[in-house]
Amino acid sequence: MQAFNISVPNAAVLHVQGGLSMTDDEIGWVFSSYIAAGALVMPMTHWLAGRFGRKRIFLLSLALFALALELCTLATTPLSFVGARIMQGAASGTLAPLSMAILLDELPPLRHGHIGPTWSVTAMLGIVSGPAVGGWLSEYHGWHSIFYLSLPMAVGIFLVVALCLREKSGARVVPFDFFGFAAFSVGIAGLQMLMDRGERLEWFASTEIRVEAIAAALGFYLYIVHAFTRRDHYLNTTVLRDRNFSVATAMYFIYGFVLLPTLALTSPMLEELLGYPADTAGYLTLPRGAALVCALILTWRVPAWLDNRIAVLGGAALSALGTWLMLGYSPAMDSVPVMAAGAVQGAGLGMLLPALSRAAFSTLNPALRSEATVIFNLARLFGSTLGISVVQIFFYANTQSMHLALAKHLRPYGPVAQATGHLAGRQLALFNELVTGQAAIVAVIGQFKLLLVAMLAASPLVFLLRKPRTSH
């Protein structure tokens, strides 16, 4: 449910945009606000559970999540909708780690080995099925229905947990670094706001952007100084001394940069530029999701004795190939190239995610795994939210520049008019609309090129990974 709600608005963005009068550059907030809020709250989960009780925090998070779902359906302005998504994301930040903790506590140790693969497959199924379900619901039942769908699930989970789950006794209240948390949160929030609103406000010509840039720089500066001058601090960076973990986390960040931004680009391209209905645009993401989940399951079943770096390299190659195929998109294509490119990229990402998880923890001290898990997951989440912001920035900037390049001859007495006759106001507007669509297609392909460059830049890092030593 938590993962599903990340991507469920993807194919419904045009319906949401029309219903709330959102501008094109505000659409990215639908995703980035949810992910960023959840990522900031997630590291507090262990302290909250120890201080107030695991069951109590889980039920409170579910209640807030359900309330946020209802607020999303009641929103009438972009600001109120984004505020509801922030609340929903913040509530979801504790749901994932607490769910994992409950599984580990309630299931016998013999079944713990199955939790990781099952957990990963379930989360990916939620993310990859979101666009198809959201597209169908928004097309036939309105965009509000994509949030109503999760309400019965949230209520059902709440009742089961309230009635059946026992509170964990003897929970120890662990200290929490509130100063480090506050500094890091201010840095991330300032950077995210700067990225999301910079294009609209003409960057540093705006006082708001300058304030957000100062907040981001100050927050990160205070956190870095704090991390180097205090032994125990928010996000224990001791784990980064392990080379495998550091390299795998960097790669996880970059591939998180690709995972959700690809979805954020594809569905709007299909609907707004190629004219597909929302349900069809959602269905066209299914081959990508199916390939990702199948590759994920197969990679988890690879024998431990096989060099894990082969899976990382193979996944990186397939992901890059799928993104390269996206550079061939055009307004004249049918749905086959979209499905083929998505399936190849999905298979690559499905190999990469579990392979990088294995690589990250294969040489790490088991005593550090709890802190390492938080940092590792945050890398993917922040990679995704920053990736969405970056592709949005470049998309609108490239669309404007391409439109200027293509439309400079669209004048009443220019070269086009000499070939087709005098261009009156209506004809000129039609030509301008056609040029805008062509410029947007070129800009979308440019963003896929940006994602491909990021993937190619990250791929050589695989050669820095070390094979763990095996005991005989």
C-alpha positions as CSV (number, residue, x, y, z in Angstrom):
1,M,0.0,0.0,0.0
2,Q,2.8,2.4,0.9
3,A,4.8,1.7,-2.3
4,F,1.6,1.7,-4.5
5,N,0.8,5.2,-3.5
6,I,4.2,6.5,-4.7
7,S,3.3,5.8,-8.3
8,V,-0.5,5.5,-8.5
9,P,-0.9,9.2,-9.6
10,N,1.5,8.6,-12.5
11,A,-0.9,7.9,-15.3
12,A,-3.5,10.2,-13.8
13,V,-1.4,13.3,-13.8
14,L,-3.4,15.0,-16.6
15,H,-6.7,14.4,-14.7
16,V,-5.2,15.7,-11.5
17,Q,-3.6,18.7,-13.3
18,G,-6.9,19.6,-14.9
19,G,-9.0,19.1,-11.8
20,L,-6.7,21.3,-9.6
21,S,-5.4,23.7,-12.3
22,M,-1.8,22.7,-11.7
23,T,0.9,24.0,-14.0
24,D,3.2,21.6,-15.8
25,D,6.1,22.3,-13.5
26,E,4.0,21.6,-10.4
27,I,3.2,18.0,-11.5
28,G,6.6,16.7,-10.2
29,W,5.6,17.8,-6.7
30,V,2.9,15.0,-6.7
31,F,5.8,12.5,-6.5
32,S,8.7,14.3,-4.9
33,S,6.6,15.6,-1.9
34,Y,5.5,12.1,-1.0
35,I,9.0,10.5,-1.3
36,A,10.9,13.3,0.4
37,A,8.6,13.5,3.4
38,G,8.8,9.7,3.9
39,A,12.5,9.7,3.5
40,L,12.9,12.4,6.2
41,V,10.7,10.6,8.7
42,M,12.0,7.1,8.1
43,P,15.2,7.4,10.3
44,M,13.1,8.4,13.3
45,T,11.2,5.2,13.3
46,H,13.4,3.3,15.7
47,W,13.4,6.1,18.3
48,L,9.6,6.6,18.0
49,A,8.9,2.9,18.4
50,G,11.2,2.7,21.5
51,R,9.7,5.9,23.0
52,F,6.0,5.4,22.4
53,G,5.6,1.7,21.4
54,R,5.8,0.0,18.1
55,K,2.1,-0.8,17.9
56,R,1.0,2.7,18.9
57,I,3.2,4.4,16.3
58,F,2.1,1.9,13.6
59,L,-1.6,2.6,14.3
60,L,-1.0,6.4,14.5
61,S,0.8,6.3,11.1
62,L,-2.0,4.3,9.5
63,A,-4.6,6.7,10.8
64,L,-2.6,9.7,9.5
65,F,-2.1,7.9,6.2
66,A,-5.8,7.3,5.9
67,L,-6.6,10.9,6.8
68,A,-4.1,12.1,4.2
69,L,-5.8,10.0,1.5
70,E,-9.1,11.7,2.4
71,L,-7.5,15.1,2.3
72,C,-6.1,14.3,-1.2
73,T,-9.6,13.7,-2.5
74,L,-10.9,16.9,-0.8
75,A,-8.1,19.2,-2.2
76,T,-9.2,22.0,-4.4
77,T,-5.9,23.8,-5.0
78,P,-2.4,22.6,-5.9
79,L,-1.1,23.8,-2.5
80,S,-3.7,21.8,-0.5
81,F,-3.1,18.7,-2.6
82,V,0.7,18.8,-2.2
83,G,0.2,19.4,1.5
84,A,-1.9,16.3,1.7
85,R,0.7,14.3,-0.2
86,I,3.4,15.5,2.2
87,M,1.3,14.3,5.1
88,Q,0.7,11.0,3.4
89,G,4.4,10.6,2.7
90,A,5.4,11.5,6.2
91,A,2.9,8.9,7.6
92,S,4.2,6.3,5.2
93,G,7.8,6.8,6.4
94,T,7.3,4.7,9.5
95,L,5.1,2.1,7.9
96,A,7.8,0.3,5.9
97,P,10.4,-0.1,8.6
98,L,7.8,-1.0,11.3
99,S,6.3,-3.6,9.0
100,M,9.7,-5.2,8.5
101,A,10.3,-5.1,12.3
102,I,6.9,-6.8,12.9
103,L,7.7,-9.5,10.4
104,L,11.1,-10.2,12.0
105,D,9.5,-10.4,15.5
106,E,6.4,-12.4,14.7
107,L,7.8,-15.0,12.2
108,P,10.1,-17.8,13.4
109,P,13.9,-17.4,12.6
110,L,13.7,-20.2,10.0
111,R,11.5,-18.0,7.8
112,H,13.6,-14.9,8.2
113,G,15.5,-15.7,5.0
114,H,12.4,-15.4,2.9
115,I,11.5,-11.9,4.3
116,G,14.0,-9.9,2.2
117,P,13.0,-11.3,-1.2
118,T,9.3,-11.3,-0.4
119,W,9.5,-7.7,0.9
120,S,11.4,-6.5,-2.2
121,V,9.0,-8.2,-4.6
122,T,5.9,-6.8,-2.7
123,A,7.3,-3.2,-2.7
124,M,8.2,-3.4,-6.4
125,L,4.8,-4.8,-7.3
126,G,3.2,-1.8,-5.6
127,I,5.4,0.7,-7.5
128,V,5.0,-0.9,-10.9
129,S,1.3,-1.6,-10.7
130,G,0.4,1.9,-9.6
131,P,0.4,3.6,-13.0
132,A,-1.8,0.9,-14.6
133,V,-4.3,0.9,-11.8
134,G,-4.3,4.7,-11.4
135,G,-4.7,5.2,-15.2
136,W,-7.7,2.9,-15.4
137,L,-9.4,4.4,-12.3
138,S,-8.9,8.0,-13.3
139,E,-10.1,7.3,-16.9
140,Y,-13.4,5.7,-15.8
141,H,-14.0,6.8,-12.2
142,G,-12.2,10.1,-11.9
143,W,-8.8,10.9,-10.3
144,H,-10.2,11.0,-6.8
145,S,-10.8,7.2,-6.9
146,I,-7.1,6.5,-7.0
147,F,-6.9,7.6,-3.4
148,Y,-10.2,6.1,-2.3
149,L,-8.8,2.7,-3.4
150,S,-6.3,2.6,-0.5
151,L,-8.8,3.7,2.2
152,P,-10.3,0.2,2.7
153,M,-6.8,-1.3,2.8
154,A,-5.7,1.2,5.5
155,V,-8.8,0.6,7.6
156,G,-8.4,-3.2,7.3
157,I,-4.8,-3.2,8.3
158,F,-5.6,-0.9,11.2
159,L,-8.2,-3.2,12.5
160,V,-6.1,-6.3,12.2
161,V,-3.1,-4.7,13.9
162,A,-5.3,-3.2,16.6
163,L,-6.9,-6.5,17.4
164,C,-4.2,-9.1,16.8
165,L,-0.8,-7.5,17.3
166,R,0.7,-7.4,20.8
167,E,2.7,-4.5,21.9
168,K,6.4,-5.3,22.1
169,S,7.4,-5.3,25.7
170,G,10.7,-4.1,27.1
171,A,11.4,-1.7,24.2
172,R,14.5,0.3,25.0
173,V,14.3,4.1,24.4
174,V,17.4,4.8,22.3
175,P,18.9,8.3,22.1
176,F,18.1,10.3,19.0
177,D,20.2,13.1,17.5
178,F,17.6,15.8,17.1
179,F,20.1,18.5,16.1
180,G,21.5,16.3,13.3
181,F,18.0,15.4,12.2
182,A,16.9,19.0,12.1
183,A,20.1,20.2,10.2
184,F,19.9,17.4,7.6
185,S,16.1,17.9,7.2
186,V,16.6,21.7,6.6
187,G,19.3,20.9,4.0
188,I,17.2,18.4,2.1
189,A,14.0,20.5,2.3
190,G,15.8,23.6,1.1
191,L,17.4,21.7,-1.8
192,Q,14.2,20.1,-2.8
193,M,12.2,23.4,-2.8
194,L,15.0,25.0,-4.7
195,M,14.9,22.3,-7.4
196,D,11.1,22.2,-7.6
197,R,10.5,26.0,-7.7
198,G,13.7,27.3,-9.3
199,E,12.5,27.2,-12.9
200,R,9.1,28.8,-12.1
201,L,10.7,31.7,-10.1
202,E,13.7,32.3,-12.5
203,W,16.2,30.9,-10.0
204,F,18.3,33.3,-8.1
205,A,16.4,36.3,-9.4
206,S,13.8,35.3,-6.8
207,T,14.2,36.1,-3.0
208,E,12.5,32.8,-2.2
209,I,15.1,30.8,-4.2
210,R,18.0,32.6,-2.5
211,V,16.5,31.9,0.9
212,E,16.0,28.2,0.0
213,A,19.6,28.0,-1.3
214,I,21.0,29.5,2.0
215,A,18.8,27.1,4.0
216,A,20.1,24.1,2.0
217,A,23.8,25.2,2.3
218,L,23.5,26.0,6.0
219,G,21.6,22.8,6.8
220,F,24.2,20.6,5.1
221,Y,27.1,22.6,6.6
222,L,25.8,22.2,10.1
223,Y,25.2,18.5,9.6
224,I,28.6,17.9,8.2
225,V,30.3,19.8,11.1
226,H,28.1,18.0,13.6
227,A,28.9,14.6,12.1
228,F,32.6,15.2,12.3
229,T,32.5,16.5,15.9
230,R,30.1,14.1,17.5
231,R,30.6,10.4,18.0
232,D,26.9,9.3,17.8
233,H,24.9,11.3,15.3
234,Y,22.0,11.1,13.0
235,L,22.7,8.7,10.1
236,N,25.8,6.9,11.4
237,T,28.4,7.5,8.7
238,T,30.7,4.8,10.1
239,V,29.2,2.4,7.7
240,L,30.6,4.3,4.8
241,R,34.1,3.1,5.7
242,D,33.2,-0.2,4.2
243,R,34.1,0.1,0.5
244,N,31.5,-2.3,-0.8
245,F,28.7,-0.5,1.1
246,S,29.9,2.9,0.0
247,V,30.1,2.0,-3.7
248,A,26.8,0.0,-3.7
249,T,25.1,2.9,-2.0
250,A,26.4,5.4,-4.5
251,M,25.1,3.1,-7.3
252,Y,21.8,2.7,-5.6
253,F,21.4,6.5,-5.4
254,I,22.1,6.8,-9.2
255,Y,19.8,4.0,-10.2
256,G,17.1,5.4,-7.9
257,F,17.7,8.6,-10.0
258,V,16.5,6.5,-13.0
259,L,13.7,4.2,-11.5
260,L,10.9,6.7,-10.8
261,P,11.9,9.6,-13.2
262,T,11.5,7.2,-16.1
263,L,7.9,6.6,-15.0
264,A,7.4,10.3,-14.4
265,L,8.4,11.0,-18.0
266,T,6.8,8.1,-19.9
267,S,3.1,8.4,-18.8
268,P,2.8,12.2,-19.5
269,M,4.6,11.7,-22.8
270,L,2.1,9.0,-23.9
271,E,-1.0,11.0,-22.7
272,E,-0.2,14.6,-23.5
273,L,2.1,14.3,-26.5
274,L,1.0,11.1,-28.2
275,G,-2.7,11.2,-27.3
276,Y,-3.1,7.9,-25.4
277,P,-5.9,7.7,-22.9
278,A,-4.9,7.4,-19.2
279,D,-5.8,3.7,-18.9
280,T,-3.8,2.8,-22.0
281,A,-0.8,4.8,-20.9
282,G,-0.9,2.9,-17.6
283,Y,-1.2,-0.5,-19.3
284,L,2.0,0.3,-21.4
285,T,4.0,0.4,-18.2
286,L,3.1,-3.2,-17.3
287,P,5.8,-4.9,-19.4
288,R,8.4,-2.9,-17.6
289,G,6.9,-3.8,-14.2
290,A,6.5,-7.5,-15.1
291,A,10.1,-7.7,-16.3
292,L,11.4,-6.0,-13.2
293,V,9.6,-8.3,-10.8
294,C,10.6,-11.5,-12.7
295,A,14.2,-10.4,-12.8
296,L,14.1,-9.5,-9.1
297,I,12.8,-13.0,-8.2
298,L,15.3,-14.7,-10.4
299,T,18.3,-12.7,-9.1
300,W,17.3,-13.4,-5.5
301,R,17.5,-17.1,-6.3
302,V,21.0,-16.9,-7.8
303,P,23.4,-19.2,-5.8
304,A,25.5,-17.5,-3.2
305,W,28.7,-18.9,-4.7
306,L,28.2,-17.1,-8.0
307,D,30.1,-13.7,-8.2
308,N,27.5,-11.1,-7.4
309,R,29.3,-8.5,-9.5
310,I,28.2,-10.4,-12.7
311,A,24.6,-9.6,-11.8
312,V,25.4,-6.0,-11.1
313,L,27.2,-5.6,-14.4
314,G,24.5,-7.5,-16.3
315,G,21.8,-5.4,-14.7
316,A,23.6,-2.2,-15.5
317,A,24.1,-3.2,-19.1
318,L,20.4,-4.1,-19.6
319,S,19.2,-0.9,-17.8
320,A,21.5,1.2,-20.1
321,L,20.3,-0.7,-23.2
322,G,16.6,-0.1,-22.3
323,T,17.2,3.6,-21.7
324,W,19.1,3.8,-25.0
325,L,16.1,2.3,-26.8
326,M,14.0,5.1,-25.4
327,L,16.1,7.6,-27.4
328,G,14.4,6.2,-30.5
329,Y,10.9,7.4,-29.5
330,S,9.1,9.6,-32.0
331,P,5.5,10.9,-32.6
332,A,5.1,8.4,-35.4
333,M,5.7,5.3,-33.3
334,D,3.1,2.8,-32.0
335,S,3.1,1.3,-28.5
336,V,5.6,-1.5,-29.3
337,P,8.8,0.6,-28.8
338,V,7.5,1.8,-25.4
339,M,6.8,-1.7,-24.2
340,A,10.0,-3.1,-25.5
341,A,12.3,-0.4,-24.1
342,G,10.4,-0.5,-20.8
343,A,10.7,-4.3,-20.5
344,V,14.5,-4.3,-21.2
345,Q,15.1,-1.4,-18.7
346,G,12.8,-3.1,-16.1
347,A,14.7,-6.4,-16.4
348,G,18.0,-4.6,-15.8
349,L,16.7,-2.7,-12.8
350,G,15.2,-6.0,-11.4
351,M,18.7,-7.5,-11.6
352,L,20.4,-4.5,-10.1
353,L,18.4,-3.8,-7.0
354,P,18.9,-7.2,-5.3
355,A,22.4,-7.5,-6.6
356,L,23.4,-4.1,-5.1
357,S,21.7,-5.0,-1.8
358,R,23.9,-8.2,-1.6
359,A,27.0,-6.3,-2.5
360,A,26.3,-3.5,0.1
361,F,25.9,-5.9,3.0
362,S,28.3,-8.7,2.0
363,T,31.4,-7.3,3.7
364,L,29.7,-5.1,6.3
365,N,30.0,-5.7,10.1
366,P,26.6,-7.3,11.1
367,A,26.5,-4.9,14.1
368,L,26.1,-2.0,11.7
369,R,23.3,-3.4,9.5
370,S,20.5,-1.5,11.2
371,E,22.1,1.9,10.6
372,A,23.3,0.8,7.1
373,T,19.8,-0.3,6.1
374,V,18.4,3.2,6.8
375,I,21.2,4.9,4.8
376,F,21.0,2.4,1.9
377,N,17.2,3.0,1.5
378,L,17.5,6.7,1.9
379,A,20.0,6.7,-1.0
380,R,17.4,5.3,-3.4
381,L,14.6,7.5,-2.1
382,F,16.6,10.8,-2.3
383,G,17.9,9.7,-5.7
384,S,14.4,9.3,-7.0
385,T,13.0,12.6,-5.6
386,L,16.0,14.6,-6.9
387,G,15.9,12.7,-10.2
388,I,12.3,13.7,-10.7
389,S,13.1,17.4,-10.0
390,V,16.2,17.4,-12.3
391,V,14.3,15.9,-15.3
392,Q,11.5,18.4,-14.8
393,I,13.9,21.3,-14.8
394,F,15.7,20.2,-17.9
395,F,12.5,19.1,-19.7
396,Y,10.9,22.6,-19.5
397,A,14.1,24.4,-20.2
398,N,14.8,22.2,-23.3
399,T,11.2,22.5,-24.5
400,Q,11.5,26.3,-24.5
401,S,14.8,26.3,-26.3
402,M,13.6,23.8,-28.9
403,H,10.4,25.7,-29.4
404,L,12.4,28.9,-30.1
405,A,14.6,27.0,-32.5
406,L,11.7,25.4,-34.4
407,A,9.3,28.3,-34.3
408,K,11.6,31.2,-35.4
409,H,10.3,30.9,-39.0
410,L,6.6,30.8,-38.0
411,R,5.8,34.4,-39.0
412,P,3.0,35.7,-41.1
413,Y,5.4,36.4,-44.1
414,G,8.3,34.1,-43.3
415,P,9.6,31.1,-45.2
416,V,6.7,28.8,-44.1
417,A,4.2,31.4,-45.3
418,Q,5.9,31.6,-48.7
419,A,5.5,27.8,-49.0
420,T,1.9,27.5,-47.7
421,G,0.4,30.9,-48.3
422,H,-0.2,33.8,-45.8
423,L,-0.5,32.5,-42.2
424,A,-3.5,34.1,-40.5
425,G,-3.9,34.0,-36.7
426,R,-5.7,30.7,-36.6
427,Q,-3.2,28.9,-38.9
428,L,-0.3,30.4,-37.0
429,A,-1.7,29.1,-33.7
430,L,-2.1,25.6,-35.2
431,F,1.4,25.6,-36.5
432,N,2.7,26.8,-33.1
433,E,0.8,24.0,-31.3
434,L,2.4,21.5,-33.7
435,V,5.8,22.9,-33.1
436,T,5.3,22.9,-29.3
437,G,4.5,19.2,-29.4
438,Q,7.6,18.5,-31.5
439,A,9.7,20.5,-29.1
440,A,8.3,18.6,-26.1
441,I,9.1,15.2,-27.8
442,V,12.7,16.3,-28.4
443,A,12.9,17.5,-24.8
444,V,11.6,14.2,-23.4
445,I,14.2,12.3,-25.5
446,G,16.8,14.6,-24.1
447,Q,15.8,13.6,-20.5
448,F,16.2,10.0,-21.4
449,K,19.6,10.8,-22.7
450,L,20.4,12.5,-19.3
451,L,19.3,9.3,-17.5
452,L,21.4,7.2,-19.8
453,V,24.5,9.3,-19.1
454,A,23.9,9.0,-15.4
455,M,23.7,5.2,-15.7
456,L,26.8,4.9,-17.9
457,A,28.7,7.1,-15.4
458,A,27.7,4.8,-12.5
459,S,28.4,1.5,-14.2
460,P,32.2,1.5,-13.9
461,L,31.8,1.6,-10.1
462,V,31.0,-2.1,-10.2
463,F,34.8,-2.7,-10.7
464,L,35.4,-1.2,-7.3
465,L,33.3,-3.8,-5.6
466,R,35.1,-6.6,-3.8
467,K,34.0,-10.2,-3.7
468,P,33.5,-11.3,-0.1
469,R,35.8,-13.9,1.3
470,T,34.3,-17.3,1.8
471,S,35.2,-19.4,4.7
472,H,36.2,-23.0,4.1
